[in-house]
């Protein structure tokens, strides 16, 4: 199951608190997706598939831009 990206509302353009809550929701959504991708990566490797990259460790955090 894939979690949908939180939808923006018009209020994020005019209300700073609403924009802050939306930005936090987007950040958390991205981190959950990143962690799910890391779990899938590790599961694929555990099943014997060779990947051209290293999967993130369970306790690792997403890379910062």
PDB file of N, CA, C, O and CB in Angstrom:
ATOM      1  N   UNK A   1       0.845  -1.176   0.000  1.00  0.00           N
ATOM      2  CA  UNK A   1       0.000   0.000   0.000  1.00  0.00           C
ATOM      3  C   UNK A   1       0.888   1.237   0.000  1.00  0.00           C
ATOM      4  O   UNK A   1       1.876   1.312   0.730  1.00  0.00           O
ATOM      5  CB  UNK A   1      -0.960   0.000   1.217  1.00  0.00           C
ATOM      6  N   UNK A   2       0.522   2.189  -0.821  1.00  0.00           N
ATOM      7  CA  UNK A   2       1.278   3.432  -0.920  1.00  0.00           C
ATOM      8  C   UNK A   2       0.465   4.553  -0.297  1.00  0.00           C
ATOM      9  O   UNK A   2      -0.731   4.699  -0.549  1.00  0.00           O
ATOM     10  CB  UNK A   2       1.631   3.760  -2.396  1.00  0.00           C
ATOM     11  N   UNK A   3       1.135   5.326   0.509  1.00  0.00           N
ATOM     12  CA  UNK A   3       0.490   6.460   1.172  1.00  0.00           C
ATOM     13  C   UNK A   3       0.506   7.665   0.238  1.00  0.00           C
ATOM     14  O   UNK A   3       1.553   8.038  -0.292  1.00  0.00           O
ATOM     15  CB  UNK A   3       1.198   6.797   2.517  1.00  0.00           C
ATOM     16  N   UNK A   4      -0.648   8.262   0.044  1.00  0.00           N
ATOM     17  CA  UNK A   4      -0.739   9.437  -0.826  1.00  0.00           C
ATOM     18  C   UNK A   4      -0.061  10.645  -0.197  1.00  0.00           C
ATOM     19  O   UNK A   4      -0.040  10.804   1.023  1.00  0.00           O
ATOM     20  CB  UNK A   4      -2.200   9.761  -1.133  1.00  0.00           C
ATOM     21  N   UNK A   5       0.484  11.481  -1.049  1.00  0.00           N
ATOM     22  CA  UNK A   5       1.085  12.739  -0.599  1.00  0.00           C
ATOM     23  C   UNK A   5      -0.015  13.641  -0.038  1.00  0.00           C
ATOM     24  O   UNK A   5      -1.087  13.753  -0.632  1.00  0.00           O
ATOM     25  CB  UNK A   5       1.846  13.450  -1.770  1.00  0.00           C
ATOM     26  N   UNK A   6       0.242  14.280   1.095  1.00  0.00           N
ATOM     27  CA  UNK A   6      -0.766  15.192   1.639  1.00  0.00           C
ATOM     28  C   UNK A   6      -1.111  16.286   0.624  1.00  0.00           C
ATOM     29  O   UNK A   6      -0.211  16.922   0.075  1.00  0.00           O
ATOM     30  CB  UNK A   6      -0.265  15.823   2.956  1.00  0.00           C
ATOM     31  N   UNK A   7      -2.388  16.508   0.372  1.00  0.00           N
ATOM     32  CA  UNK A   7      -2.759  17.530  -0.617  1.00  0.00           C
ATOM     33  C   UNK A   7      -2.654  18.940  -0.037  1.00  0.00           C
ATOM     34  O   UNK A   7      -3.013  19.168   1.118  1.00  0.00           O
ATOM     35  CB  UNK A   7      -4.183  17.283  -1.125  1.00  0.00           C
ATOM     36  N   UNK A   8      -2.166  19.873  -0.832  1.00  0.00           N
ATOM     37  CA  UNK A   8      -2.107  21.261  -0.357  1.00  0.00           C
ATOM     38  C   UNK A   8      -3.501  21.901  -0.425  1.00  0.00           C
ATOM     39  O   UNK A   8      -4.365  21.474  -1.192  1.00  0.00           O
ATOM     40  CB  UNK A   8      -1.087  22.086  -1.198  1.00  0.00           C
ATOM     41  N   UNK A   9      -3.683  22.899   0.368  1.00  0.00           N
ATOM     42  CA  UNK A   9      -4.921  23.677   0.311  1.00  0.00           C
ATOM     43  C   UNK A   9      -4.561  25.118  -0.013  1.00  0.00           C
ATOM     44  O   UNK A   9      -3.400  25.515   0.088  1.00  0.00           O
ATOM     45  CB  UNK A   9      -5.719  23.586   1.657  1.00  0.00           C
ATOM     46  N   UNK A  10      -5.550  25.891  -0.399  1.00  0.00           N
ATOM     47  CA  UNK A  10      -5.302  27.312  -0.689  1.00  0.00           C
ATOM     48  C   UNK A  10      -4.822  28.057   0.557  1.00  0.00           C
ATOM     49  O   UNK A  10      -4.114  29.058   0.450  1.00  0.00           O
ATOM     50  CB  UNK A  10      -6.578  27.977  -1.239  1.00  0.00           C
ATOM     51  N   UNK A  11      -5.209  27.568   1.738  1.00  0.00           N
ATOM     52  CA  UNK A  11      -4.860  28.255   2.982  1.00  0.00           C
ATOM     53  C   UNK A  11      -3.355  28.304   3.233  1.00  0.00           C
ATOM     54  O   UNK A  11      -2.883  29.180   3.957  1.00  0.00           O
ATOM     55  CB  UNK A  11      -5.540  27.579   4.146  1.00  0.00           C
ATOM     56  N   UNK A  12      -2.594  27.380   2.649  1.00  0.00           N
ATOM     57  CA  UNK A  12      -1.144  27.415   2.881  1.00  0.00           C
ATOM     58  C   UNK A  12      -0.502  28.649   2.265  1.00  0.00           C
ATOM     59  O   UNK A  12       0.627  29.002   2.607  1.00  0.00           O
ATOM     60  CB  UNK A  12      -0.488  26.159   2.315  1.00  0.00           C
ATOM     61  N   UNK A  13      -1.215  29.304   1.361  1.00  0.00           N
ATOM     62  CA  UNK A  13      -0.683  30.513   0.728  1.00  0.00           C
ATOM     63  C   UNK A  13      -0.890  31.765   1.571  1.00  0.00           C
ATOM     64  O   UNK A  13      -0.176  32.755   1.411  1.00  0.00           O
ATOM     65  CB  UNK A  13      -1.324  30.709  -0.621  1.00  0.00           C
ATOM     66  N   UNK A  14      -1.872  31.717   2.471  1.00  0.00           N
ATOM     67  CA  UNK A  14      -2.218  32.930   3.212  1.00  0.00           C
ATOM     68  C   UNK A  14      -2.049  32.821   4.723  1.00  0.00           C
ATOM     69  O   UNK A  14      -2.038  33.836   5.419  1.00  0.00           O
ATOM     70  CB  UNK A  14      -3.621  33.302   2.914  1.00  0.00           C
ATOM     71  N   UNK A  15      -1.917  31.593   5.239  1.00  0.00           N
ATOM     72  CA  UNK A  15      -1.822  31.399   6.690  1.00  0.00           C
ATOM     73  C   UNK A  15      -0.510  30.689   7.023  1.00  0.00           C
ATOM     74  O   UNK A  15      -0.304  29.539   6.634  1.00  0.00           O
ATOM     75  CB  UNK A  15      -3.040  30.583   7.225  1.00  0.00           C
ATOM     76  N   UNK A  16       0.362  31.369   7.733  1.00  0.00           N
ATOM     77  CA  UNK A  16       1.691  30.821   8.043  1.00  0.00           C
ATOM     78  C   UNK A  16       1.611  29.534   8.861  1.00  0.00           C
ATOM     79  O   UNK A  16       2.378  28.604   8.612  1.00  0.00           O
ATOM     80  CB  UNK A  16       2.519  31.854   8.799  1.00  0.00           C
ATOM     81  N   UNK A  17       0.701  29.460   9.829  1.00  0.00           N
ATOM     82  CA  UNK A  17       0.596  28.246  10.656  1.00  0.00           C
ATOM     83  C   UNK A  17       0.125  27.054   9.820  1.00  0.00           C
ATOM     84  O   UNK A  17       0.612  25.936   9.987  1.00  0.00           O
ATOM     85  CB  UNK A  17      -0.374  28.479  11.837  1.00  0.00           C
ATOM     86  N   UNK A  18      -0.812  27.302   8.935  1.00  0.00           N
ATOM     87  CA  UNK A  18      -1.285  26.232   8.055  1.00  0.00           C
ATOM     88  C   UNK A  18      -0.151  25.781   7.134  1.00  0.00           C
ATOM     89  O   UNK A  18       0.017  24.586   6.889  1.00  0.00           O
ATOM     90  CB  UNK A  18      -2.511  26.702   7.221  1.00  0.00           C
ATOM     91  N   UNK A  19       0.616  26.725   6.631  1.00  0.00           N
ATOM     92  CA  UNK A  19       1.755  26.380   5.775  1.00  0.00           C
ATOM     93  C   UNK A  19       2.792  25.569   6.546  1.00  0.00           C
ATOM     94  O   UNK A  19       3.351  24.612   6.011  1.00  0.00           O
ATOM     95  CB  UNK A  19       2.401  27.650   5.201  1.00  0.00           C
ATOM     96  N   UNK A  20       3.053  25.942   7.789  1.00  0.00           N
ATOM     97  CA  UNK A  20       3.999  25.198   8.617  1.00  0.00           C
ATOM     98  C   UNK A  20       3.512  23.768   8.865  1.00  0.00           C
ATOM     99  O   UNK A  20       4.294  22.819   8.792  1.00  0.00           O
ATOM    100  CB  UNK A  20       4.218  25.920   9.952  1.00  0.00           C
ATOM    101  N   UNK A  21       2.222  23.620   9.156  1.00  0.00           N
ATOM    102  CA  UNK A  21       1.669  22.271   9.376  1.00  0.00           C
ATOM    103  C   UNK A  21       1.746  21.437   8.100  1.00  0.00           C
ATOM    104  O   UNK A  21       2.055  20.247   8.148  1.00  0.00           O
ATOM    105  CB  UNK A  21       0.203  22.358   9.860  1.00  0.00           C
ATOM    106  N   UNK A  22       1.467  22.063   6.969  1.00  0.00           N
ATOM    107  CA  UNK A  22       1.555  21.348   5.698  1.00  0.00           C
ATOM    108  C   UNK A  22       3.001  20.929   5.414  1.00  0.00           C
ATOM    109  O   UNK A  22       3.250  19.793   5.009  1.00  0.00           O
ATOM    110  CB  UNK A  22       1.016  22.224   4.549  1.00  0.00           C
ATOM    111  N   UNK A  23       3.942  21.835   5.624  1.00  0.00           N
ATOM    112  CA  UNK A  23       5.350  21.499   5.402  1.00  0.00           C
ATOM    113  C   UNK A  23       5.801  20.357   6.302  1.00  0.00           C
ATOM    114  O   UNK A  23       6.552  19.484   5.865  1.00  0.00           O
ATOM    115  CB  UNK A  23       6.231  22.722   5.638  1.00  0.00           C
ATOM    116  N   UNK A  24       5.355  20.353   7.544  1.00  0.00           N
ATOM    117  CA  UNK A  24       5.701  19.265   8.467  1.00  0.00           C
ATOM    118  C   UNK A  24       5.080  17.951   7.992  1.00  0.00           C
ATOM    119  O   UNK A  24       5.714  16.898   8.068  1.00  0.00           O
ATOM    120  CB  UNK A  24       5.224  19.596   9.907  1.00  0.00           C
ATOM    121  N   UNK A  25       3.845  18.013   7.505  1.00  0.00           N
ATOM    122  CA  UNK A  25       3.179  16.808   7.007  1.00  0.00           C
ATOM    123  C   UNK A  25       3.910  16.239   5.793  1.00  0.00           C
ATOM    124  O   UNK A  25       4.061  15.024   5.665  1.00  0.00           O
ATOM    125  CB  UNK A  25       1.718  17.113   6.648  1.00  0.00           C
ATOM    126  N   UNK A  26       4.361  17.123   4.902  1.00  0.00           N
ATOM    127  CA  UNK A  26       5.118  16.682   3.724  1.00  0.00           C
ATOM    128  C   UNK A  26       6.439  16.045   4.152  1.00  0.00           C
ATOM    129  O   UNK A  26       6.837  15.010   3.618  1.00  0.00           O
ATOM    130  CB  UNK A  26       5.381  17.872   2.765  1.00  0.00           C
ATOM    131  N   UNK A  27       7.108  16.660   5.106  1.00  0.00           N
ATOM    132  CA  UNK A  27       8.388  16.127   5.592  1.00  0.00           C
ATOM    133  C   UNK A  27       8.204  14.731   6.193  1.00  0.00           C
ATOM    134  O   UNK A  27       8.971  13.818   5.888  1.00  0.00           O
ATOM    135  CB  UNK A  27       9.005  17.079   6.642  1.00  0.00           C
ATOM    136  N   UNK A  28       7.209  14.570   7.031  1.00  0.00           N
ATOM    137  CA  UNK A  28       6.948  13.268   7.653  1.00  0.00           C
ATOM    138  C   UNK A  28       6.552  12.228   6.612  1.00  0.00           C
ATOM    139  O   UNK A  28       6.993  11.081   6.684  1.00  0.00           O
ATOM    140  CB  UNK A  28       5.846  13.392   8.710  1.00  0.00           C
ATOM    141  N   UNK A  29       5.733  12.616   5.654  1.00  0.00           N
ATOM    142  CA  UNK A  29       5.333  11.720   4.578  1.00  0.00           C
ATOM    143  C   UNK A  29       6.574  11.231   3.812  1.00  0.00           C
ATOM    144  O   UNK A  29       6.703  10.039   3.534  1.00  0.00           O
ATOM    145  CB  UNK A  29       4.342  12.432   3.620  1.00  0.00           C
ATOM    146  N   UNK A  30       7.468  12.141   3.477  1.00  0.00           N
ATOM    147  CA  UNK A  30       8.681  11.776   2.758  1.00  0.00           C
ATOM    148  C   UNK A  30       9.567  10.833   3.556  1.00  0.00           C
ATOM    149  O   UNK A  30      10.141   9.897   2.999  1.00  0.00           O
ATOM    150  CB  UNK A  30       9.456  13.013   2.398  1.00  0.00           C
ATOM    151  N   UNK A  31       9.679  11.073   4.847  1.00  0.00           N
ATOM    152  CA  UNK A  31      10.494  10.190   5.683  1.00  0.00           C
ATOM    153  C   UNK A  31       9.881   8.794   5.767  1.00  0.00           C
ATOM    154  O   UNK A  31      10.607   7.800   5.735  1.00  0.00           O
ATOM    155  CB  UNK A  31      10.652  10.782   7.091  1.00  0.00           C
ATOM    156  N   UNK A  32       8.547   8.705   5.875  1.00  0.00           N
ATOM    157  CA  UNK A  32       7.897   7.384   5.910  1.00  0.00           C
ATOM    158  C   UNK A  32       8.128   6.633   4.605  1.00  0.00           C
ATOM    159  O   UNK A  32       8.401   5.432   4.621  1.00  0.00           O
ATOM    160  CB  UNK A  32       6.382   7.529   6.173  1.00  0.00           C
ATOM    161  N   UNK A  33       8.021   7.331   3.468  1.00  0.00           N
ATOM    162  CA  UNK A  33       8.264   6.692   2.181  1.00  0.00           C
ATOM    163  C   UNK A  33       9.716   6.245   2.056  1.00  0.00           C
ATOM    164  O   UNK A  33       9.994   5.152   1.561  1.00  0.00           O
ATOM    165  CB  UNK A  33       7.908   7.642   1.040  1.00  0.00           C
ATOM    166  N   UNK A  34      10.638   7.088   2.506  1.00  0.00           N
ATOM    167  CA  UNK A  34      12.053   6.740   2.442  1.00  0.00           C
ATOM    168  C   UNK A  34      12.325   5.475   3.262  1.00  0.00           C
ATOM    169  O   UNK A  34      13.031   4.576   2.807  1.00  0.00           O
ATOM    170  CB  UNK A  34      12.925   7.912   2.949  1.00  0.00           C
ATOM    171  N   UNK A  35      11.764   5.411   4.466  1.00  0.00           N
ATOM    172  CA  UNK A  35      11.978   4.233   5.312  1.00  0.00           C
ATOM    173  C   UNK A  35      11.363   2.983   4.697  1.00  0.00           C
ATOM    174  O   UNK A  35      11.943   1.901   4.783  1.00  0.00           O
ATOM    175  CB  UNK A  35      11.393   4.466   6.702  1.00  0.00           C
ATOM    176  N   UNK A  36      10.201   3.122   4.083  1.00  0.00           N
ATOM    177  CA  UNK A  36       9.569   1.974   3.415  1.00  0.00           C
ATOM    178  C   UNK A  36      10.447   1.487   2.268  1.00  0.00           C
ATOM    179  O   UNK A  36      10.628   0.282   2.093  1.00  0.00           O
ATOM    180  CB  UNK A  36       8.157   2.350   2.889  1.00  0.00           C
ATOM    181  N   UNK A  37      10.993   2.415   1.489  1.00  0.00           N
ATOM    182  CA  UNK A  37      11.888   2.037   0.398  1.00  0.00           C
ATOM    183  C   UNK A  37      13.133   1.329   0.905  1.00  0.00           C
ATOM    184  O   UNK A  37      13.603   0.374   0.286  1.00  0.00           O
ATOM    185  CB  UNK A  37      12.285   3.261  -0.402  1.00  0.00           C
ATOM    186  N   UNK A  38      13.668   1.791   2.028  1.00  0.00           N
ATOM    187  CA  UNK A  38      14.846   1.151   2.620  1.00  0.00           C
ATOM    188  C   UNK A  38      14.515  -0.266   3.079  1.00  0.00           C
ATOM    189  O   UNK A  38      15.325  -1.178   2.909  1.00  0.00           O
ATOM    190  CB  UNK A  38      15.375   1.983   3.804  1.00  0.00           C
ATOM    191  N   UNK A  39      13.323  -0.457   3.661  1.00  0.00           N
ATOM    192  CA  UNK A  39      12.913  -1.811   4.090  1.00  0.00           C
ATOM    193  C   UNK A  39      12.768  -2.731   2.886  1.00  0.00           C
ATOM    194  O   UNK A  39      13.194  -3.885   2.938  1.00  0.00           O
ATOM    195  CB  UNK A  39      11.579  -1.760   4.878  1.00  0.00           C
ATOM    196  N   UNK A  40      12.181  -2.244   1.814  1.00  0.00           N
ATOM    197  CA  UNK A  40      12.039  -3.053   0.601  1.00  0.00           C
ATOM    198  C   UNK A  40      13.408  -3.403   0.044  1.00  0.00           C
ATOM    199  O   UNK A  40      13.637  -4.545  -0.355  1.00  0.00           O
ATOM    200  CB  UNK A  40      11.203  -2.309  -0.460  1.00  0.00           C
ATOM    201  N   UNK A  41      14.306  -2.455   0.011  1.00  0.00           N
ATOM    202  CA  UNK A  41      15.666  -2.685  -0.466  1.00  0.00           C
ATOM    203  C   UNK A  41      16.338  -3.813   0.335  1.00  0.00           C
ATOM    204  O   UNK A  41      16.908  -4.739  -0.241  1.00  0.00           O
ATOM    205  CB  UNK A  41      16.495  -1.383  -0.367  1.00  0.00           C
ATOM    206  N   UNK A  42      16.263  -3.720   1.661  1.00  0.00           N
ATOM    207  CA  UNK A  42      16.888  -4.752   2.498  1.00  0.00           C
ATOM    208  C   UNK A  42      16.226  -6.109   2.300  1.00  0.00           C
ATOM    209  O   UNK A  42      16.908  -7.133   2.326  1.00  0.00           O
ATOM    210  CB  UNK A  42      16.821  -4.353   3.974  1.00  0.00           C
ATOM    211  N   UNK A  43      14.913  -6.136   2.103  1.00  0.00           N
ATOM    212  CA  UNK A  43      14.208  -7.403   1.891  1.00  0.00           C
ATOM    213  C   UNK A  43      14.639  -8.046   0.568  1.00  0.00           C
ATOM    214  O   UNK A  43      14.808  -9.263   0.490  1.00  0.00           O
ATOM    215  CB  UNK A  43      12.678  -7.177   1.904  1.00  0.00           C
ATOM    216  N   UNK A  44      14.813  -7.230  -0.459  1.00  0.00           N
ATOM    217  CA  UNK A  44      15.243  -7.739  -1.760  1.00  0.00           C
ATOM    218  C   UNK A  44      16.646  -8.331  -1.652  1.00  0.00           C
ATOM    219  O   UNK A  44      16.911  -9.401  -2.200  1.00  0.00           O
ATOM    220  CB  UNK A  44      15.209  -6.618  -2.825  1.00  0.00           C
ATOM    221  N   UNK A  45      17.533  -7.651  -0.958  1.00  0.00           N
ATOM    222  CA  UNK A  45      18.894  -8.145  -0.766  1.00  0.00           C
ATOM    223  C   UNK A  45      18.874  -9.428   0.077  1.00  0.00           C
ATOM    224  O   UNK A  45      19.615 -10.368  -0.210  1.00  0.00           O
ATOM    225  CB  UNK A  45      19.778  -7.060  -0.088  1.00  0.00           C
ATOM    226  N   UNK A  46      18.033  -9.470   1.108  1.00  0.00           N
ATOM    227  CA  UNK A  46      17.928 -10.673   1.946  1.00  0.00           C
ATOM    228  C   UNK A  46      17.419 -11.869   1.137  1.00  0.00           C
ATOM    229  O   UNK A  46      17.726 -13.015   1.467  1.00  0.00           O
ATOM    230  CB  UNK A  46      16.993 -10.412   3.143  1.00  0.00           C
ATOM    231  N   UNK A  47      16.648 -11.610   0.087  1.00  0.00           N
ATOM    232  CA  UNK A  47      16.153 -12.684  -0.782  1.00  0.00           C
ATOM    233  C   UNK A  47      17.178 -13.110  -1.815  1.00  0.00           C
ATOM    234  O   UNK A  47      16.922 -14.012  -2.612  1.00  0.00           O
ATOM    235  CB  UNK A  47      14.888 -12.247  -1.481  1.00  0.00           C
ATOM    236  N   UNK A  48      18.340 -12.465  -1.805  1.00  0.00           N
ATOM    237  CA  UNK A  48      19.427 -12.896  -2.664  1.00  0.00           C
ATOM    238  C   UNK A  48      19.699 -12.047  -3.891  1.00  0.00           C
ATOM    239  O   UNK A  48      20.585 -12.390  -4.673  1.00  0.00           O
ATOM    240  CB  UNK A  48      19.164 -14.242  -3.095  1.00  0.00           C
ATOM    241  N   UNK A  49      18.995 -10.985  -4.089  1.00  0.00           N
ATOM    242  CA  UNK A  49      19.234 -10.144  -5.264  1.00  0.00           C
ATOM    243  C   UNK A  49      20.428  -9.227  -5.021  1.00  0.00           C
ATOM    244  O   UNK A  49      20.572  -8.645  -3.946  1.00  0.00           O
ATOM    245  CB  UNK A  49      17.978  -9.311  -5.608  1.00  0.00           C
ATOM    246  N   UNK A  50      21.274  -9.109  -6.032  1.00  0.00           N
ATOM    247  CA  UNK A  50      22.417  -8.196  -5.956  1.00  0.00           C
ATOM    248  C   UNK A  50      21.998  -6.846  -6.520  1.00  0.00           C
ATOM    249  O   UNK A  50      21.449  -6.767  -7.619  1.00  0.00           O
ATOM    250  CB  UNK A  50      23.652  -8.765  -6.730  1.00  0.00           C
ATOM    251  N   UNK A  51      22.252  -5.808  -5.781  1.00  0.00           N
ATOM    252  CA  UNK A  51      21.921  -4.459  -6.224  1.00  0.00           C
ATOM    253  C   UNK A  51      23.207  -3.671  -6.455  1.00  0.00           C
ATOM    254  O   UNK A  51      24.217  -3.940  -5.804  1.00  0.00           O
ATOM    255  CB  UNK A  51      21.016  -3.742  -5.187  1.00  0.00           C
ATOM    256  N   UNK A  52      23.188  -2.706  -7.369  1.00  0.00           N
ATOM    257  CA  UNK A  52      24.395  -1.922  -7.648  1.00  0.00           C
ATOM    258  C   UNK A  52      24.628  -0.793  -6.637  1.00  0.00           C
ATOM    259  O   UNK A  52      25.407   0.126  -6.892  1.00  0.00           O
ATOM    260  CB  UNK A  52      24.309  -1.337  -9.041  1.00  0.00           C
ATOM    261  N   UNK A  53      23.954  -0.869  -5.502  1.00  0.00           N
ATOM    262  CA  UNK A  53      24.103   0.138  -4.453  1.00  0.00           C
ATOM    263  C   UNK A  53      23.864  -0.534  -3.115  1.00  0.00           C
ATOM    264  O   UNK A  53      23.367  -1.659  -3.060  1.00  0.00           O
ATOM    265  CB  UNK A  53      23.121   1.336  -4.663  1.00  0.00           C
ATOM    266  N   UNK A  54      24.211   0.144  -2.048  1.00  0.00           N
ATOM    267  CA  UNK A  54      24.024  -0.374  -0.702  1.00  0.00           C
ATOM    268  C   UNK A  54      22.707   0.148  -0.138  1.00  0.00           C
ATOM    269  O   UNK A  54      22.387   1.330  -0.266  1.00  0.00           O
ATOM    270  CB  UNK A  54      25.210   0.020   0.213  1.00  0.00           C
ATOM    271  N   UNK A  55      21.958  -0.746   0.481  1.00  0.00           N
ATOM    272  CA  UNK A  55      20.694  -0.338   1.097  1.00  0.00           C
ATOM    273  C   UNK A  55      20.973   0.423   2.403  1.00  0.00           C
ATOM    274  O   UNK A  55      21.943   0.126   3.101  1.00  0.00           O
ATOM    275  CB  UNK A  55      19.789  -1.581   1.368  1.00  0.00           C
ATOM    276  N   UNK A  56      20.133   1.389   2.725  1.00  0.00           N
ATOM    277  CA  UNK A  56      20.295   2.110   3.986  1.00  0.00           C
ATOM    278  C   UNK A  56      20.094   1.171   5.183  1.00  0.00           C
ATOM    279  O   UNK A  56      19.278   0.251   5.136  1.00  0.00           O
ATOM    280  CB  UNK A  56      19.301   3.288   4.060  1.00  0.00           C
ATOM    281  N   UNK A  57      20.843   1.420   6.238  1.00  0.00           N
ATOM    282  CA  UNK A  57      20.695   0.651   7.466  1.00  0.00           C
ATOM    283  C   UNK A  57      19.356   0.991   8.127  1.00  0.00           C
ATOM    284  O   UNK A  57      18.813   2.071   7.894  1.00  0.00           O
ATOM    285  CB  UNK A  57      21.876   0.931   8.436  1.00  0.00           C
ATOM    286  N   UNK A  58      18.819   0.080   8.950  1.00  0.00           N
ATOM    287  CA  UNK A  58      17.517   0.343   9.581  1.00  0.00           C
ATOM    288  C   UNK A  58      17.448   1.633  10.380  1.00  0.00           C
ATOM    289  O   UNK A  58      16.407   2.291  10.391  1.00  0.00           O
ATOM    290  CB  UNK A  58      17.169  -0.785  10.477  1.00  0.00           C
ATOM    291  N   UNK A  59      18.521   2.009  11.042  1.00  0.00           N
ATOM    292  CA  UNK A  59      18.486   3.206  11.891  1.00  0.00           C
ATOM    293  C   UNK A  59      18.933   4.459  11.141  1.00  0.00           C
ATOM    294  O   UNK A  59      18.970   5.544  11.721  1.00  0.00           O
ATOM    295  CB  UNK A  59      19.367   3.003  13.118  1.00  0.00           C
ATOM    296  N   UNK A  60      19.273   4.321   9.857  1.00  0.00           N
ATOM    297  CA  UNK A  60      19.771   5.468   9.091  1.00  0.00           C
ATOM    298  C   UNK A  60      18.662   6.479   8.849  1.00  0.00           C
ATOM    299  O   UNK A  60      17.482   6.131   8.821  1.00  0.00           O
ATOM    300  CB  UNK A  60      20.364   5.008   7.752  1.00  0.00           C
ATOM    301  N   UNK A  61      19.049   7.713   8.676  1.00  0.00           N
ATOM    302  CA  UNK A  61      18.114   8.796   8.380  1.00  0.00           C
ATOM    303  C   UNK A  61      18.222   9.147   6.897  1.00  0.00           C
ATOM    304  O   UNK A  61      19.260   8.898   6.283  1.00  0.00           O
ATOM    305  CB  UNK A  61      18.399  10.048   9.273  1.00  0.00           C
ATOM    306  N   UNK A  62      17.184   9.712   6.320  1.00  0.00           N
ATOM    307  CA  UNK A  62      17.263  10.140   4.919  1.00  0.00           C
ATOM    308  C   UNK A  62      18.400  11.144   4.711  1.00  0.00           C
ATOM    309  O   UNK A  62      18.719  11.936   5.598  1.00  0.00           O
ATOM    310  CB  UNK A  62      15.925  10.760   4.474  1.00  0.00           C
ATOM    311  N   UNK A  63      18.994  11.094   3.539  1.00  0.00           N
ATOM    312  CA  UNK A  63      20.064  12.031   3.210  1.00  0.00           C
ATOM    313  C   UNK A  63      19.506  13.447   3.157  1.00  0.00           C
ATOM    314  O   UNK A  63      18.409  13.673   2.645  1.00  0.00           O
ATOM    315  CB  UNK A  63      20.731  11.658   1.863  1.00  0.00           C
ATOM    316  N   UNK A  64      20.256  14.381   3.680  1.00  0.00           N
ATOM    317  CA  UNK A  64      19.849  15.785   3.661  1.00  0.00           C
ATOM    318  C   UNK A  64      20.356  16.425   2.371  1.00  0.00           C
ATOM    319  O   UNK A  64      21.474  16.136   1.944  1.00  0.00           O
ATOM    320  CB  UNK A  64      20.391  16.548   4.915  1.00  0.00           C
ATOM    321  N   UNK A  65      19.558  17.286   1.743  1.00  0.00           N
ATOM    322  CA  UNK A  65      20.006  17.919   0.489  1.00  0.00           C
ATOM    323  C   UNK A  65      21.165  18.863   0.697  1.00  0.00           C
ATOM    324  O   UNK A  65      21.649  19.467  -0.260  1.00  0.00           O
ATOM    325  CB  UNK A  65      18.866  18.669  -0.156  1.00  0.00           C
TER     326      UNK A  65
END
